[in-house]
Every structure is written in C-alpha cells, then in structure tokens.
Amino acid sequence: MKQFIKQYKKILIILTFPYVYMLFVLIAPTQQAVVAPGGTVSVAENIEIDGIEILDNFNTVYVYSYSPLTPFQSWVLVNDDTMQVYPMTERQKDLSMQDEYLQGQVSKKVSFNIALIKAYEIASNENAEISINYHYEGLYVYYRPSRMKDMQIGDQIVAVDGHIYSDYTHQEFMTLAMGNNVEFTIQRIENEEVHYYTVNYHHLSGEETLLFYGCYVIDDASPNYSFPGLNSLIGGPSGGLLQTLDIYASLVNINISDLKIAGTGTIEIDGNVGRIGGITQKMYTAIYNNVDVFFIPASHYLEIPDIDYPFEIVQIDTIEQAVNWLNEQFN
C-alpha cells in the first residue's frame, strides 16, 4: 500500500482537488446573508383581551433570515427574484444565534406593549370604558459588541452616568446612552430576582454603535389583556402596525367581513409607523398567502417590486392614518 501511494502520489493529490473544492463550495461559510419569503400569523393567536373577541382578519408577516451562506447556497439563491442575498453587516458578523434570538424577543415584547398602548388610547376616544396607564422605564439593550461580556441583549438600562431615566424623556435618555464613554446602571432579572450591575462602555474606533429600544411598562389597562404570543419563537418588531390595528378594531367591534388583512411596519410610542427590512420578501409572502389588503409604511412604497400583486396596498405614515382607513372602509 505504501508503495502504491508513493508511486501514484501526484495523481492522488490531483484527484483530491475536485473533492476539496466541492467540500468548500458546500460547507464553507461566506460573508453573505439571505432574506426569503416566510408566512403570516394571525394576530388573534398572540393577544387575548377579557370579554373581547379578537378579530382573525389581521395578520403579521414574517420572513426567513439566514447567515452565513455557503458559496453553493449563494450561487443558487442570488438569481431568485424572491430572495434578497446581501453582504452581512458588521453587526450580523458579531452576533451569535442566541444573540439574534434574544434581539427578536426584545423587539417583539416592546412591539406588543406599544401596540396595546396605542390601540387602547385611540379606542378610548370612542369608548370611555377603555383605558390604559403606562410609564417609561429606561432602555432595553438591543445590540452591544460581543466583546462586552458583562452586558447582555435584553438588559434594562436604568441610569447613564448616574442620571436616572425618570428624569428624562425617552429621546433625552437615549442621547445620554449613545455617548462614547459612559457608565451604565443595568437592571437584570436572574432566577426571578432583580439584580443591578455597573457596566463601563468605551466606543472603539470603527466599531458598530450600541442599539436600544425604549422600555414602556403598562401599569393597568381596562379591559385586561395577556400576550400568549410572547412565548413563540417568531420575533421582531415589524408586526407592531397590524397588532395595533387588530386590537383597536376588536375593541370598537369593526365588522371587516372575511377580508384577510396583512402588512408590515413598526409602531412607535408617538404613533409613527417605522421602516422594516425585507419589504420585497414580505410582498411575495402576502401573494403566497392570499392577502386582500396589505399595509406598508409610505416610505417603502417606491421600493416594492414591479410585480403583479392581487391585493390592495395601503401606504401610511401613522397609526391614525391606518385607523382612519379602516373606519372609512368599514364604518
């Protein structure tokens, strides 16, 4: 055997090249990522309100995201118009799979809370028995460099350089937190107990900045509510608009017949509807799921793909505009 290997060594080496190449193509990671069409989820599956039947007409839209791609995956997907293949961002390269999961859960929790707040506030203008009280409680950490081992995604920042959140508006407190050299006081729940930690942050040149979400705590609401959807694996903030619309329409009992309404857009505490990612893939998802009406942030309208879509597109900038559309159509 040794003599055989020695005799045909060069040939054997040459013959291994194709196998090594194929192995590289199939399993080696690249710096590419993909967003693909996903599915729809009825808002009614995620929210419960005492004495209120949640309408099942409204649906959030999710997409699939994956990174890093292999060379073979990138080659297969790049020519598919329904897919978005793009270079991974520096933040994506820095995040673990656990980090990405936690990000989705943080943004989903914030989205549910703000959706409920805005829907109750608007509905209370039509029914005085509907009420909600809430307060601002600092920031949730959404992104931090992975080198910061003492800060976790989902940590709640309650003070910056000794300045407590309660003395500031959200925007003012956010500005403090975005400093290049700051000391954070962090609140973290561990084993059902609240613990506080001090974390010093120094921004490194070329490093991605920290990202946060505002923490709004609901003190009481009438009627009472619960969010069973918080336990799902699907995360992200882009369902906020449709969650708000469904809660509002259910509270005031709008009759929407059998229309399937979907869409995408974050919801802000001031009522503005924010931009999202994967608009093309969400449009294809709506087509595949037989949607009748599709809401999008107006700023995305010129970005939608030039395709035939069998549904009405409603572009809005604020939740109030979306609510007005519902009332004009169905009241």
C-alpha positions as CSV (number, residue, x, y, z in Angstrom):
1,M,0.0,0.0,0.0
2,K,2.8,2.4,0.9
3,Q,4.5,1.6,-2.4
4,F,1.2,2.2,-4.3
5,I,0.7,5.6,-2.6
6,K,4.3,6.6,-3.2
7,Q,4.0,5.6,-6.9
8,Y,0.8,7.4,-7.5
9,K,1.2,10.2,-5.0
10,K,0.9,13.1,-7.6
11,I,-2.1,11.5,-9.2
12,L,-3.9,11.0,-5.9
13,I,-3.2,14.7,-4.9
14,I,-4.6,15.9,-8.2
15,L,-7.7,13.7,-7.8
16,T,-8.4,15.1,-4.4
17,F,-8.7,18.7,-5.7
18,P,-12.2,18.4,-7.0
19,Y,-13.4,16.8,-3.8
20,V,-11.8,19.5,-1.7
21,Y,-13.3,22.2,-3.9
22,M,-16.8,20.6,-3.7
23,L,-16.5,20.4,0.0
24,F,-15.5,24.1,0.2
25,V,-18.4,25.1,-2.0
26,L,-20.9,23.1,0.0
27,I,-20.0,23.9,3.6
28,A,-17.5,26.8,3.8
29,P,-19.1,30.0,5.1
30,T,-19.1,33.2,3.1
31,Q,-19.9,36.8,4.2
32,Q,-23.3,36.6,2.5
33,A,-26.8,36.5,4.1
34,V,-30.3,35.9,2.7
35,V,-33.8,37.1,3.4
36,A,-36.5,34.8,2.0
37,P,-40.3,34.8,1.9
38,G,-41.9,33.4,5.0
39,G,-45.5,33.2,6.2
40,T,-48.3,35.0,8.0
41,V,-49.5,34.7,11.6
42,S,-53.0,35.8,12.8
43,V,-52.7,38.5,15.4
44,A,-55.6,36.8,17.2
45,E,-53.2,33.9,18.1
46,N,-50.9,36.2,20.1
47,I,-53.2,38.6,22.0
48,E,-56.1,38.0,24.4
49,I,-58.4,40.7,25.9
50,D,-61.0,39.9,28.6
51,G,-64.5,40.0,27.1
52,I,-63.3,40.9,23.6
53,E,-63.3,38.6,20.6
54,I,-60.0,39.3,18.8
55,L,-60.7,39.6,15.1
56,D,-58.9,37.0,13.0
57,N,-58.7,39.2,9.9
58,F,-55.4,40.8,10.8
59,N,-52.1,39.0,10.1
60,T,-48.5,39.9,10.7
61,V,-45.9,38.8,8.1
62,Y,-42.6,37.2,8.8
63,V,-39.6,36.3,6.6
64,Y,-36.8,33.9,7.0
65,S,-33.3,35.2,7.5
66,Y,-30.1,33.1,7.4
67,S,-26.4,33.8,7.5
68,P,-23.7,33.0,6.6
69,L,-24.4,31.3,3.3
70,T,-22.2,28.8,1.7
71,P,-20.9,29.5,-1.8
72,F,-23.3,26.9,-3.2
73,Q,-26.3,28.5,-1.4
74,S,-25.3,31.9,-2.6
75,W,-25.0,30.8,-6.2
76,V,-28.4,29.1,-6.1
77,L,-30.3,31.9,-4.4
78,V,-28.7,35.0,-6.0
79,N,-30.8,34.7,-9.2
80,D,-34.1,34.1,-7.4
81,D,-36.1,37.4,-7.5
82,T,-38.0,36.4,-4.4
83,M,-34.8,36.3,-2.4
84,Q,-32.5,39.1,-1.1
85,V,-28.9,38.0,-1.0
86,Y,-26.6,40.7,0.5
87,P,-23.3,41.2,2.3
88,M,-23.5,40.6,6.0
89,T,-23.4,43.7,8.1
90,E,-20.7,44.1,10.8
91,R,-23.4,43.7,13.4
92,Q,-24.5,40.4,11.9
93,K,-21.0,39.1,11.8
94,D,-20.7,39.9,15.5
95,L,-23.9,38.3,16.6
96,S,-24.3,34.7,17.8
97,M,-27.5,32.7,17.0
98,Q,-28.5,33.2,20.7
99,D,-28.0,37.0,20.3
100,E,-30.3,37.1,17.2
101,Y,-33.0,35.1,19.1
102,L,-32.8,37.5,22.1
103,Q,-33.0,40.5,19.8
104,G,-36.2,39.2,18.2
105,Q,-37.7,38.6,21.7
106,V,-36.8,42.0,22.9
107,S,-38.2,43.8,19.9
108,K,-41.4,41.7,20.0
109,K,-42.0,42.4,23.6
110,V,-41.7,46.2,23.0
111,S,-43.9,45.9,19.9
112,F,-46.7,44.2,21.8
113,N,-46.6,46.7,24.6
114,I,-46.7,49.8,22.3
115,A,-49.3,48.2,20.1
116,L,-51.6,47.8,23.1
117,I,-50.9,51.3,24.4
118,K,-51.7,53.0,21.1
119,A,-54.8,50.8,20.3
120,Y,-56.3,51.4,23.8
121,E,-55.5,55.2,23.6
122,I,-57.3,55.5,20.2
123,A,-60.2,53.3,21.2
124,S,-60.7,55.2,24.4
125,N,-61.8,58.2,22.3
126,E,-64.8,56.1,21.2
127,N,-65.5,54.2,24.4
128,A,-64.8,55.8,27.7
129,E,-64.7,52.4,29.5
130,I,-61.4,51.6,27.7
131,S,-58.4,53.0,29.5
132,I,-54.7,52.4,29.9
133,N,-51.9,53.8,32.0
134,Y,-48.2,53.3,31.5
135,H,-44.8,54.8,32.2
136,Y,-41.3,55.0,30.7
137,E,-38.7,52.9,32.4
138,G,-35.4,53.3,30.5
139,L,-33.9,51.3,27.7
140,Y,-33.6,47.7,26.6
141,V,-30.2,46.7,25.1
142,Y,-30.8,45.5,21.6
143,Y,-27.2,45.4,20.3
144,R,-23.8,45.6,22.1
145,P,-20.4,44.4,20.8
146,S,-19.9,40.8,21.7
147,R,-16.6,41.8,23.4
148,M,-18.8,43.3,26.2
149,K,-19.3,40.1,28.2
150,D,-20.9,41.9,31.2
151,M,-23.8,43.3,29.1
152,Q,-26.5,41.1,27.7
153,I,-29.1,41.7,25.0
154,G,-32.3,42.4,26.9
155,D,-30.7,44.1,29.8
156,Q,-32.6,47.1,31.0
157,I,-30.6,50.4,31.4
158,V,-32.0,52.4,34.2
159,A,-29.2,55.0,34.6
160,V,-26.4,56.6,32.5
161,D,-23.5,58.2,34.2
162,G,-25.7,58.3,37.3
163,H,-28.6,60.0,35.5
164,I,-31.8,58.1,36.2
165,Y,-34.3,57.5,33.3
166,S,-37.2,59.0,35.3
167,D,-35.7,62.5,35.0
168,Y,-35.6,62.4,31.2
169,T,-37.8,61.8,28.1
170,H,-37.0,58.7,26.1
171,Q,-35.1,60.7,23.4
172,E,-33.1,62.6,26.0
173,F,-32.2,59.4,27.8
174,M,-31.3,57.7,24.6
175,T,-29.0,60.6,23.7
176,L,-27.2,60.1,27.0
177,A,-26.8,56.4,26.4
178,M,-25.3,56.9,23.0
179,G,-22.2,58.6,24.4
180,N,-18.7,57.2,23.5
181,N,-17.6,56.8,27.1
182,V,-20.4,56.1,29.6
183,E,-21.2,54.2,32.7
184,F,-24.5,52.2,32.6
185,T,-26.5,51.0,35.5
186,I,-28.2,47.8,34.4
187,Q,-31.2,46.0,35.8
188,R,-31.3,42.3,35.1
189,I,-33.7,39.6,36.3
190,E,-32.0,36.4,37.3
191,N,-33.8,33.5,38.9
192,E,-36.9,35.7,39.3
193,E,-34.8,38.2,41.3
194,V,-33.8,41.8,40.3
195,H,-30.1,42.5,40.2
196,Y,-28.2,45.7,39.4
197,Y,-24.8,45.9,37.7
198,T,-22.5,48.7,36.6
199,V,-21.0,48.4,33.1
200,N,-18.5,50.8,31.7
201,Y,-18.6,51.3,27.9
202,H,-15.9,52.8,25.7
203,H,-16.6,53.0,22.0
204,L,-13.8,51.7,19.8
205,S,-12.9,53.3,16.5
206,G,-14.7,51.6,13.6
207,E,-17.0,49.6,16.0
208,E,-20.7,49.5,15.5
209,T,-22.7,51.6,17.9
210,L,-25.0,50.3,20.7
211,L,-28.7,50.0,19.8
212,F,-31.6,50.3,22.2
213,Y,-35.4,50.0,22.5
214,G,-37.5,52.1,24.8
215,C,-38.9,50.3,27.8
216,Y,-42.6,51.2,28.3
217,V,-44.3,49.4,31.3
218,I,-48.1,49.1,31.3
219,D,-49.4,49.8,34.9
220,D,-53.0,48.9,34.3
221,A,-55.5,48.5,31.4
222,S,-59.2,48.1,31.1
223,P,-60.2,45.6,29.8
224,N,-57.4,43.3,31.0
225,Y,-55.1,41.6,28.5
226,S,-52.5,39.0,28.0
227,F,-49.9,38.2,25.3
228,P,-49.6,34.4,24.7
229,G,-47.6,35.2,21.6
230,L,-44.6,36.3,23.7
231,N,-43.8,32.6,24.1
232,S,-43.5,32.0,20.4
233,L,-40.1,31.6,18.6
234,I,-41.0,34.2,16.0
235,G,-39.7,37.6,17.0
236,G,-39.1,41.1,15.7
237,P,-40.9,44.5,15.7
238,S,-42.4,44.7,12.3
239,G,-45.8,43.3,13.4
240,G,-46.5,46.4,15.5
241,L,-48.7,48.1,13.0
242,L,-51.0,45.1,12.4
243,Q,-51.1,44.3,16.1
244,T,-52.3,47.8,16.9
245,L,-54.9,47.7,14.2
246,D,-56.3,44.4,15.3
247,I,-56.5,45.4,19.0
248,Y,-58.2,48.7,18.0
249,A,-60.7,47.1,15.6
250,S,-61.6,44.4,18.1
251,L,-62.1,46.9,21.0
252,V,-64.5,49.0,18.9
253,N,-66.0,46.0,17.1
254,I,-65.5,46.9,13.5
255,N,-67.1,44.4,11.1
256,I,-64.5,43.6,8.5
257,S,-66.3,40.6,7.0
258,D,-64.0,37.9,5.7
259,L,-61.2,40.1,4.3
260,K,-57.6,38.9,5.0
261,I,-55.6,42.0,6.1
262,A,-51.8,41.8,6.5
263,G,-48.9,44.2,6.4
264,T,-45.7,45.3,8.0
265,G,-44.4,48.3,9.9
266,T,-43.1,49.0,13.4
267,I,-45.2,51.1,15.8
268,E,-43.7,53.9,17.8
269,I,-45.0,55.4,21.0
270,D,-45.8,58.7,19.2
271,G,-48.0,56.8,16.7
272,N,-45.5,56.9,13.8
273,V,-45.1,53.7,11.7
274,G,-41.4,52.8,11.2
275,R,-39.5,51.2,8.4
276,I,-38.8,47.5,8.2
277,G,-36.5,45.1,6.4
278,G,-37.3,42.6,3.7
279,I,-40.2,44.5,2.0
280,T,-39.9,42.5,-1.2
281,Q,-39.9,39.2,0.6
282,K,-43.0,40.3,2.6
283,M,-44.8,41.3,-0.6
284,Y,-44.2,37.8,-2.0
285,T,-45.3,36.3,1.3
286,A,-48.6,38.2,1.0
287,I,-49.1,36.9,-2.5
288,Y,-48.5,33.3,-1.5
289,N,-50.9,33.7,1.4
290,N,-53.9,35.1,-0.5
291,V,-53.9,38.5,1.3
292,D,-56.7,41.0,0.3
293,V,-55.2,44.2,1.8
294,F,-51.6,44.9,2.6
295,F,-50.4,47.9,4.8
296,I,-46.9,49.3,4.3
297,P,-45.0,52.3,5.6
298,A,-45.3,55.0,3.0
299,S,-41.5,55.4,2.8
300,H,-41.3,51.8,1.4
301,Y,-43.8,52.4,-1.5
302,L,-41.2,53.1,-4.1
303,E,-39.2,50.1,-3.1
304,I,-41.8,47.4,-3.7
305,P,-41.0,45.1,-6.6
306,D,-42.5,45.6,-10.0
307,I,-44.7,42.6,-9.9
308,D,-48.5,41.8,-10.2
309,Y,-49.9,41.6,-6.8
310,P,-53.6,40.6,-6.2
311,F,-54.2,42.8,-3.2
312,E,-54.8,46.5,-2.3
313,I,-51.8,48.3,-1.0
314,V,-52.4,50.9,1.7
315,Q,-49.5,53.2,2.5
316,I,-49.5,55.0,5.8
317,D,-47.1,57.1,7.9
318,T,-49.0,56.9,11.3
319,I,-51.3,54.6,13.1
320,E,-54.0,57.3,13.0
321,Q,-54.0,57.2,9.2
322,A,-54.4,53.4,9.3
323,V,-57.3,53.7,11.7
324,N,-59.0,56.3,9.6
325,W,-58.7,54.0,6.6
326,L,-60.4,51.2,8.5
327,N,-63.2,53.4,9.6
328,E,-63.7,54.9,6.1
329,Q,-63.9,51.4,4.6
330,F,-66.0,49.5,7.2
331,N,-68.0,52.1,9.3
